[in-house]
Amino acid sequence: EEGSLLVTNERHKNCLVLAGEALSKAVENLDKGEPLELVAEDIRSALIALEEIVGKTYSEDLLGRIFSTFCIGK
């Protein structure tokens, strides 16, 4: 279906939801006439969520899950 999106990775889905919520908040704050610094912070939050999908930033939780699968010999 046109305009639909299939996301097969749960982490990616969560990041997209967070980004969408942050952008909605940015628009809401902009409409309310809130300071642009507040709007910019909302946009920054959305960007961080999207960067996590493409691997530009890494959350501590993600790093923990990745390294929990490695076994370092003693």
Order of alpha helices (4+ residues) and beta strands (2+ residues): alpha-alpha-alpha
